[in-house]
Structure formats: C-alpha cells, structure tokens
Amino acid sequence: MLTALLYLLVMVFVGAMLFFVASAVFGRSEELSPIPPGTTFTALPVAGVTGNHVRELRFQQTLRGYKASEVDWALDRLGGEIDSLREKVAYLEEVAAQSRKAGD
C-alpha cells in the first residue's frame, strides 16, 4: 500500500513539474485579439505582384492541409493581377497597332 502511495505522489510531482515547465515555455494562456473576419495573415502587395511575392507566399497549416480561405484569397488576388496585366498588354498592343497604322 505504501508503494502505491509513493508511486502516486511521484506521479503527481512529475505531472506538476511538467505543468510548470510547459507554462513557463508556452506562456500563461494569453490570447491575442481576434483578427477581423475576412482577413488573413497571408500577405501580398496591393499591386505589382512579382514572382518572388508568389514564391514567398505562405499559408496557415490546418489538420488536413492549408486553410482554404487563405488559398482562395491568394488565388483571387493573383487572378485579379493577371487580368489587370492582360488588360494592360491588350491596351499597349492596340496602341502599338494604331501607331503602326499611322506610320504607314
């Protein structure tokens, strides 16, 4: 009986020590204020997205992969950037074609 009590006391002591070490390492359960809905920590510049921006893009990991809302947001931003660049290219090609016609 004394051995069982001794084992129980040792287990309680080890558990308490693990709790205090974990508390010291991981903080005091302080929480950050929540981020506003629809926002993310994933960052891209407002305009002028470059290949390096895309290569440096990181998403929050979840249990089954990446957080879908962050990936969707990044794809929407990149799609908008591609559309914008295509519009600029089309406009510049039109201007170049008009200047070629004017030069003929």
C-alpha positions as CSV (number, residue, x, y, z in Angstrom):
1,M,0.0,0.0,0.0
2,L,2.8,2.4,0.8
3,T,4.5,1.7,-2.5
4,A,1.3,2.6,-4.4
5,L,1.0,5.8,-2.4
6,L,4.6,6.6,-3.1
7,Y,4.1,6.0,-6.9
8,L,1.0,8.2,-6.8
9,L,3.0,11.1,-5.1
10,V,5.8,10.7,-7.6
11,M,3.3,10.9,-10.5
12,V,1.6,13.9,-9.1
13,F,5.0,15.6,-8.6
14,V,6.2,14.8,-12.1
15,G,2.9,16.0,-13.5
16,A,3.1,19.3,-11.6
17,M,6.7,19.8,-12.8
18,L,5.7,19.2,-16.4
19,F,2.8,21.6,-16.0
20,F,5.1,24.3,-14.6
21,V,7.7,23.8,-17.3
22,A,5.1,23.9,-20.0
23,S,3.6,27.0,-18.5
24,A,7.0,28.7,-18.5
25,V,7.8,27.7,-22.0
26,F,4.4,28.4,-23.7
27,G,3.2,31.3,-21.7
28,R,0.2,32.0,-19.5
29,S,-2.6,31.2,-21.9
30,E,-2.7,34.8,-23.1
31,E,-4.7,35.2,-26.2
32,L,-4.2,37.7,-29.0
33,S,-7.2,39.7,-30.0
34,P,-9.0,38.0,-32.9
35,I,-8.4,39.3,-36.4
36,P,-11.3,40.8,-38.2
37,P,-13.5,38.4,-40.3
38,G,-12.4,38.0,-43.9
39,T,-8.7,39.0,-43.2
40,T,-5.7,36.8,-43.1
41,F,-2.1,36.8,-42.1
42,T,-1.2,35.8,-45.7
43,A,0.2,38.9,-47.4
44,L,0.5,40.0,-51.0
45,P,1.2,43.6,-52.1
46,V,-1.8,45.6,-53.2
47,A,-0.5,45.9,-56.8
48,G,2.6,44.8,-58.7
49,V,2.7,41.2,-57.6
50,T,6.0,39.6,-58.7
51,G,7.2,36.0,-58.9
52,N,9.1,36.4,-55.7
53,H,6.0,37.5,-53.9
54,V,4.3,34.3,-55.0
55,R,7.3,32.2,-54.1
56,E,7.4,33.7,-50.6
57,L,3.7,33.2,-50.1
58,R,2.9,31.0,-47.1
59,F,-0.4,29.7,-45.9
60,Q,-1.6,28.6,-42.4
61,Q,-1.5,24.9,-41.9
62,T,-4.6,23.1,-40.7
63,L,-5.2,19.5,-39.8
64,R,-5.9,18.4,-43.4
65,G,-3.7,20.8,-45.4
66,Y,-3.8,24.6,-45.9
67,K,-6.5,26.9,-44.8
68,A,-8.9,27.0,-47.7
69,S,-10.0,30.7,-47.2
70,E,-6.3,31.9,-47.4
71,V,-5.7,29.9,-50.6
72,D,-8.9,31.2,-52.1
73,W,-7.9,34.7,-51.2
74,A,-4.5,34.4,-52.7
75,L,-5.9,32.9,-55.9
76,D,-8.4,35.7,-56.2
77,R,-5.6,38.3,-55.8
78,L,-3.4,36.6,-58.3
79,G,-6.3,36.2,-60.8
80,G,-7.0,39.9,-60.5
81,E,-3.4,40.7,-61.1
82,I,-3.3,38.5,-64.2
83,D,-6.5,40.1,-65.5
84,S,-5.0,43.6,-64.9
85,L,-1.8,42.7,-66.7
86,R,-3.7,41.2,-69.6
87,E,-5.8,44.4,-70.0
88,K,-2.6,46.5,-70.0
89,V,-1.0,44.2,-72.6
90,A,-4.1,44.4,-74.8
91,Y,-4.2,48.2,-74.5
92,L,-0.5,48.5,-75.4
93,E,-0.9,46.2,-78.3
94,E,-3.8,48.3,-79.5
95,V,-1.8,51.5,-79.2
96,A,1.2,49.9,-81.0
97,A,-1.1,48.7,-83.8
98,Q,-2.6,52.2,-84.2
99,S,0.8,53.9,-84.2
100,R,1.9,51.4,-86.9
101,K,-1.2,52.3,-89.0
102,A,-0.5,56.0,-88.5
103,G,3.1,55.5,-89.6
104,D,2.2,53.7,-92.8
